[in-house]
Amino acid sequence: MTSSISPFLQGCLLGIGAAIPIGPVNVAIARTVLCSGFGAGFLLGCGAVTIDVACAVLSSFSFMLISENSRFIPVLQIIGGAFLAYLGVICLISAWRAIDKNHPLETAPPPAMHASYITGLLMTGTNPYTLLFWFVAVPAQVARMGSQTTHRLPMICAGVFCATMLWVICFAGALKWAGRWRRQVWMLAADTVGGIMLLCFAVAGLWKGWRGFI
């Protein structure tokens, strides 16, 4: 029984470690839920989960090791930084317009389903730290399994999927619930704080990517 539970729990821990820390994806989920509803934020999170699970599967089977490809990391940092900068500017423009017009924020129309999902894919897929996490942490867990690796890999990936999906549902649901009180204030705060945080992530990524080419 332990041999079947342990890999699943390992996958859950890996999924939690990748999903919970405050980063660009969680910032974007918060803003999207408050401005466009639970569904849009959930789909954005699903895009991120897709990349997480795909990385877990690929790294488990050792198809590649991003950590050994030093030339690939700066490219991802620059692409990801540019994308985060774009999202951050959109957030701040939305906040500025709301303040300038001096009226409560209006609910943004829900974006197309594929738009939110693709945003989640791009934000996670162009984040080198996410890729480094999966291509270092998961192989380290797999290396400890010895001859039972093949049988335990599906359980690890299942744990990753369950943990990350649970986080997305709970996080988006909590924000939706909080938005029932003083929703306009929460939306303005999400645009302002979220925009600043995204720009900070963008600057850090662009700077590190640039230094990687020097």
C-alpha positions as CSV (number, residue, x, y, z in Angstrom):
1,M,0.0,0.0,0.0
2,T,2.8,2.4,0.9
3,S,4.5,1.9,-2.5
4,S,1.3,3.2,-4.2
5,I,0.6,6.1,-1.9
6,S,4.1,7.4,-1.5
7,P,4.6,8.4,-5.2
8,F,1.2,10.1,-5.3
9,L,2.0,12.1,-2.2
10,Q,5.4,13.0,-3.7
11,G,3.6,14.3,-6.8
12,C,1.2,16.3,-4.6
13,L,4.1,17.9,-2.8
14,L,5.8,18.8,-6.0
15,G,2.6,20.2,-7.4
16,I,2.0,22.3,-4.3
17,G,5.6,23.5,-4.4
18,A,5.1,24.7,-8.0
19,A,1.6,26.2,-7.6
20,I,1.4,28.0,-4.3
21,P,4.3,30.5,-4.2
22,I,3.2,34.0,-5.3
23,G,4.3,34.5,-8.9
24,P,3.0,35.9,-12.2
25,V,0.4,33.2,-12.7
26,N,-1.2,33.7,-9.3
27,V,-1.2,37.4,-9.8
28,A,-2.9,37.0,-13.2
29,I,-5.4,34.5,-11.7
30,A,-6.3,37.0,-9.0
31,R,-6.9,39.9,-11.4
32,T,-8.8,37.7,-13.9
33,V,-11.2,36.3,-11.3
34,L,-12.0,39.7,-9.8
35,C,-12.4,41.4,-13.2
36,S,-13.9,38.6,-15.4
37,G,-15.2,36.0,-13.1
38,F,-14.3,32.5,-11.7
39,G,-14.5,30.8,-15.1
40,A,-11.9,33.0,-16.8
41,G,-9.5,32.7,-13.8
42,F,-10.0,29.0,-13.6
43,L,-9.2,28.5,-17.3
44,L,-6.0,30.6,-16.9
45,G,-5.0,28.3,-14.1
46,C,-5.8,25.3,-16.2
47,G,-3.3,26.5,-18.8
48,A,-0.6,26.8,-16.1
49,V,-1.5,23.3,-14.8
50,T,-1.2,21.9,-18.3
51,I,2.4,23.1,-18.5
52,D,3.2,21.8,-15.0
53,V,1.9,18.3,-15.7
54,A,3.6,18.2,-19.2
55,C,6.9,19.2,-17.6
56,A,6.4,16.6,-14.9
57,V,5.8,13.9,-17.5
58,L,8.7,15.0,-19.7
59,S,11.2,15.3,-16.9
60,S,10.1,12.0,-15.4
61,F,11.1,10.2,-18.6
62,S,14.2,12.4,-18.9
63,F,13.4,13.6,-22.4
64,M,15.5,16.8,-21.7
65,L,17.2,18.7,-18.9
66,I,16.7,22.5,-19.2
67,S,19.2,23.0,-16.4
68,E,22.0,21.8,-18.7
69,N,21.1,23.9,-21.6
70,S,22.4,27.3,-20.5
71,R,21.7,29.0,-23.8
72,F,18.0,28.2,-23.7
73,I,17.4,29.9,-20.3
74,P,18.2,33.5,-21.4
75,V,15.9,33.2,-24.4
76,L,13.0,32.1,-22.2
77,Q,13.7,34.9,-19.7
78,I,13.5,37.6,-22.4
79,I,10.4,36.2,-24.0
80,G,8.7,35.6,-20.7
81,G,9.8,39.1,-19.4
82,A,8.3,40.8,-22.5
83,F,5.0,38.9,-22.1
84,L,4.8,39.8,-18.4
85,A,5.6,43.5,-19.2
86,Y,2.7,43.5,-21.7
87,L,0.3,42.1,-19.1
88,G,1.5,44.5,-16.4
89,V,1.0,47.5,-18.7
90,I,-2.6,46.3,-19.4
91,C,-3.3,46.1,-15.7
92,L,-2.0,49.6,-14.9
93,I,-3.8,51.1,-17.9
94,S,-7.0,49.6,-16.6
95,A,-6.4,51.0,-13.1
96,W,-5.5,54.4,-14.4
97,R,-8.7,54.7,-16.5
98,A,-10.8,53.7,-13.5
99,I,-9.2,56.4,-11.3
100,D,-9.3,59.0,-14.1
101,K,-13.0,58.5,-14.8
102,N,-13.7,58.7,-11.1
103,H,-16.4,56.0,-11.1
104,P,-16.6,52.4,-10.0
105,L,-14.9,49.8,-12.1
106,E,-17.2,48.0,-14.5
107,T,-17.1,44.3,-14.8
108,A,-15.0,43.3,-17.8
109,P,-16.7,41.0,-20.3
110,P,-15.5,37.4,-19.9
111,P,-12.7,36.7,-22.4
112,A,-13.0,33.9,-24.9
113,M,-12.3,30.5,-23.2
114,H,-9.2,29.8,-25.3
115,A,-7.8,33.3,-24.5
116,S,-7.5,32.7,-20.8
117,Y,-6.2,29.2,-21.3
118,I,-3.5,30.3,-23.7
119,T,-2.5,33.1,-21.4
120,G,-1.9,30.5,-18.7
121,L,0.1,28.4,-21.1
122,L,2.3,31.2,-22.2
123,M,2.9,32.6,-18.7
124,T,4.0,29.2,-17.4
125,G,5.7,27.9,-20.5
126,T,8.0,31.0,-20.8
127,N,8.9,31.0,-17.1
128,P,12.4,29.4,-16.9
129,Y,12.1,29.0,-13.1
130,T,9.1,26.7,-13.6
131,L,11.0,24.6,-16.1
132,L,14.0,24.5,-13.9
133,F,11.8,23.4,-11.0
134,W,10.4,20.5,-12.9
135,F,13.5,19.4,-14.7
136,V,15.5,19.3,-11.4
137,A,13.0,18.3,-8.7
138,V,11.2,15.5,-10.5
139,P,14.3,13.7,-11.8
140,A,15.7,13.8,-8.3
141,Q,12.5,12.0,-7.0
142,V,12.6,9.6,-9.9
143,A,16.2,8.7,-9.3
144,R,15.3,7.4,-5.8
145,M,12.8,4.8,-7.2
146,G,15.2,2.4,-8.7
147,S,13.7,-0.5,-10.6
148,Q,10.1,0.6,-9.7
149,T,10.3,3.9,-11.6
150,T,8.1,2.8,-14.5
151,H,5.2,1.8,-12.2
152,R,5.4,4.9,-10.0
153,L,5.7,7.6,-12.6
154,P,2.0,7.7,-13.3
155,M,1.3,8.1,-9.6
156,I,3.7,11.1,-9.3
157,C,2.1,12.8,-12.4
158,A,-1.4,12.2,-11.0
159,G,-0.3,13.8,-7.7
160,V,1.0,16.8,-9.5
161,F,-2.2,17.2,-11.5
162,C,-4.5,16.8,-8.4
163,A,-2.5,19.2,-6.2
164,T,-2.2,22.0,-8.8
165,M,-5.8,21.7,-9.9
166,L,-6.9,21.8,-6.2
167,W,-4.9,25.0,-5.7
168,V,-6.4,26.7,-8.8
169,I,-9.9,25.9,-7.7
170,C,-9.4,27.0,-4.1
171,F,-7.5,30.1,-4.9
172,A,-9.9,31.3,-7.6
173,G,-12.9,30.3,-5.5
174,A,-11.6,32.3,-2.5
175,L,-11.0,35.4,-4.6
176,K,-14.5,35.1,-6.1
177,W,-15.9,34.9,-2.6
178,A,-13.8,37.9,-1.4
179,G,-15.0,39.9,-4.4
180,R,-18.6,39.8,-3.1
181,W,-17.7,42.6,-0.7
182,R,-16.3,46.0,-2.0
183,R,-15.7,44.3,-5.3
184,Q,-14.7,47.6,-7.1
185,V,-12.0,48.2,-4.5
186,W,-10.6,44.7,-4.9
187,M,-10.6,45.0,-8.7
188,L,-8.7,48.3,-8.5
189,A,-6.2,46.9,-6.1
190,A,-5.8,43.8,-8.3
191,D,-5.1,46.0,-11.3
192,T,-2.7,48.3,-9.5
193,V,-0.8,45.8,-7.3
194,G,-0.9,43.1,-9.9
195,G,0.4,45.4,-12.6
196,I,3.3,46.6,-10.5
197,M,4.2,43.0,-9.5
198,L,4.0,41.8,-13.1
199,L,6.3,44.6,-14.2
200,C,8.7,43.7,-11.4
201,F,8.8,40.1,-12.6
202,A,9.2,41.3,-16.2
203,V,12.1,43.6,-15.4
204,A,13.8,40.8,-13.4
205,G,13.4,38.4,-16.2
206,L,14.6,40.7,-18.9
207,W,17.6,41.8,-16.9
208,K,18.6,38.2,-16.1
209,G,18.0,37.2,-19.7
210,W,20.1,40.1,-21.0
211,R,23.0,39.3,-18.6
212,G,22.8,35.7,-19.8
213,F,23.8,36.8,-23.3
214,I,26.7,39.0,-22.1
